[in-house]
Amino acid sequence: MTFLTNLDDTTLKAGTVPTFALSQRGRAGMQLLGAVQKFSSGVLRPIAAENFAADKRGKALSAEHEAATPGGSARDRIKAARAVCESDNVYRLERFIQRWVAEENFNRGIPAIEERRAKFEAFNAAQGETELMGTLDLSKEVSVPKYYDRVEWHLEPGGWDGYDLYGALFAYGVGPYVFSHGGYAAVGVGDDITQQRAKTIRQFPKASYGRIYEPGCGGVSTLKAVNSVFPDAELHGSDLSPLLLKNGQKMASRFGFPVHLKLADAAHDTGEADESFDGVITYALHHELPPKANREMFRELFRIMKPGADIVISDPPPFRAVSMFHAVILDWDTDHREEPFFSAVLHDSLDAMLEEAGFVNVESYAIGQDQYPWVTRAMKPETLSPAEAA
Ligand SMILES: C[S@@+](CC[C@H](N)C(=O)[O-])C[C@H]1O[C@@H](n2cnc3c(N)ncnc32)[C@H](O)[C@@H]1O
C-alpha cells in the first residue's frame, strides 16, 4: 500500500500536471488490473468469506478467535483457518488474482512508463531546483538496516529504489488505475486511500500543531494530507530511500507546500533535536519493520517529541481486531506480497510498544471497513516520571 496521486487532483499547482498520458495500450493494461482486482476483492472474496463461515471447522475457529480470552496459539489458529480457506476454490481464485495483479502492476507498469521515458524525464527536468520548496538533506551516511536491504517490498523489482521512474509509475499508473479501487492488502474494496489518510490525520486531538514529523514518509502522500488538515504546521519527514525523498520533495512542491526531508533510519537516529515536535504521524510503516525495530523507533520518536505532544499511527489492524477469515487474508501478504514482517507485527501490539516507550493515553480503534484504517494514538506525558527524567 503506498502512494496515490490523481492526475485530476485540483490541488496540484497550475502547470505541474503532465500534459501527456500513458499510451492507450499502457492505460488499458493498468485499467484491466484495477478492474480484475476489484472483482476479486468485491465479488469473489465475500463468497469465500461466506463459504468459510458455513464450514464446520471455520465456524469453530471463528468462535475460538472471537472468545474473550482465546485459548491456544493465534498462529496455530490462523494456520488451521488457512487450511479451511484453501479447501475452497473461490478463495484460491481470489488469492491467485491478488498475486497476479501485484506482479502485473510492475510487469505492465514499467513498460508503460518506459514508452514515455523521454517525456517523464523532460517533465521532471522542467521543474528547476529553484522551484523546489522546503529542504532535502541526503548528506548523512546512513547504514541501511538488514531487515530493509534486498527486500522487494510489495514485489517491487529491486525494492523502493530499484527503478528510477517508480515515482511516475505510482503517481500516473498504479495509483490512479489500480490502487484507486482499493481491495488489496488491508485496504477495503472501494476505499479511497487519499480520503483514508485525511481521515487519519483528523484523529489528532488538538486543533492546531506547530511542527509535525513523519518517519518513513516515502513520497509524502501522508504529509500532503497533514498539510490539508493543518495548513500552518511545519512538516518534517525521513525515509531510508533517497529516491522516494527526492520524488517526495518534488511532489510537495508541485502541490505548493514546503517539507523538510532527511535521509535517516528513524528506528535508530532521526537526526532531530530532543523535544522538538508537537505531533508525530506514522502511516503504513510499522508492518514493514521487525517488532524490535518498531520498539527502537518508538523510543526515538518519544525522544524528539515535546512533553504533551501527540502521536497518531495508521497501520493494518492487529489479528485480534479482525474476523478469523480476514486474519487469513491479511496473513497471506507475508508470504505472497513480499511483506516479511506483516504477520509478526499484526500478532504483536503497537499499543504495548508505545506504553513500553513511555507514552500514555494509548488507545486504538478502526475508522473504516474491515477495521482499516486502524488508528493507534497516544501522548507523551506532560511531565516525565522521576526515572524517565533521570
Ligand atoms: C509503505 S511505505 C509508506 C510511506 C508513507 N508513510 C505513506 O504514507 O505513503 C513505508 C516507508 O517506510 C520507509 N522505512 C522503512 N523503514 C524505515 C526506517 N527505519 N526509517 C525510515 N524510513 C523507513 C520505507 O522506505 C517506505 O518509504
The ligand as an SDF file (V2000), in Angstrom:
LIG
                    3D

 27 29  0  0  0  0  0  0  0  0999 V2000
    4.5850    1.6400    2.8290 C   0  0  0  0  0  0  0  0  0  0  0  0
    5.6860    2.9830    2.8000 S   0  0  0  0  0  0  0  0  0  0  0  0
    4.6920    4.2690    3.4680 C   0  0  0  0  0  0  0  0  0  0  0  0
    5.1260    5.6310    3.0250 C   0  0  0  0  0  0  0  0  0  0  0  0
    4.3440    6.8100    3.6180 C   0  0  0  0  0  0  0  0  0  0  0  0
    4.2950    6.7500    5.0610 N   0  0  0  0  0  0  0  0  0  0  0  0
    2.9540    6.9310    3.0430 C   0  0  0  0  0  0  0  0  0  0  0  0
    2.0040    7.0900    3.8050 O   0  0  0  0  0  0  0  0  0  0  0  0
    2.8200    6.8840    1.8260 O   0  0  0  0  0  0  0  0  0  0  0  0
    6.8420    2.6690    4.1450 C   0  0  0  0  0  0  0  0  0  0  0  0
    8.0560    3.5690    4.0870 C   0  0  0  0  0  0  0  0  0  0  0  0
    8.8400    3.3910    5.2630 O   0  0  0  0  0  0  0  0  0  0  0  0
   10.2060    3.5500    4.9230 C   0  0  0  0  0  0  0  0  0  0  0  0
   11.0120    2.9720    6.0200 N   0  0  0  0  0  0  0  0  0  0  0  0
   11.0910    1.6800    6.4110 C   0  0  0  0  0  0  0  0  0  0  0  0
   11.9200    1.5520    7.4630 N   0  0  0  0  0  0  0  0  0  0  0  0
   12.3520    2.8050    7.7750 C   0  0  0  0  0  0  0  0  0  0  0  0
   13.2350    3.3280    8.7700 C   0  0  0  0  0  0  0  0  0  0  0  0
   13.8260    2.5400    9.6690 N   0  0  0  0  0  0  0  0  0  0  0  0
   13.4860    4.6550    8.7800 N   0  0  0  0  0  0  0  0  0  0  0  0
   12.8940    5.4790    7.8810 C   0  0  0  0  0  0  0  0  0  0  0  0
   12.0580    5.0260    6.9090 N   0  0  0  0  0  0  0  0  0  0  0  0
   11.7850    3.7160    6.8560 C   0  0  0  0  0  0  0  0  0  0  0  0
   10.2880    2.8620    3.5750 C   0  0  0  0  0  0  0  0  0  0  0  0
   11.4210    3.2550    2.8470 O   0  0  0  0  0  0  0  0  0  0  0  0
    8.9810    3.3140    2.9150 C   0  0  0  0  0  0  0  0  0  0  0  0
    9.1360    4.5050    2.2190 O   0  0  0  0  0  0  0  0  0  0  0  0
  1  2  1  0
  2  3  1  0
  2 10  1  0
  3  4  1  0
  4  5  1  0
  5  6  1  0
  5  7  1  0
  7  8  2  0
  7  9  1  0
 10 11  1  0
 11 12  1  0
 11 26  1  0
 12 13  1  0
 13 14  1  0
 13 24  1  0
 14 15  1  0
 14 23  1  0
 15 16  2  0
 16 17  1  0
 17 18  1  0
 17 23  2  0
 18 19  1  0
 18 20  2  0
 20 21  1  0
 21 22  2  0
 22 23  1  0
 24 25  1  0
 24 26  1  0
 26 27  1  0
M  CHG  2   2   1   9  -1
M  END
$$$$
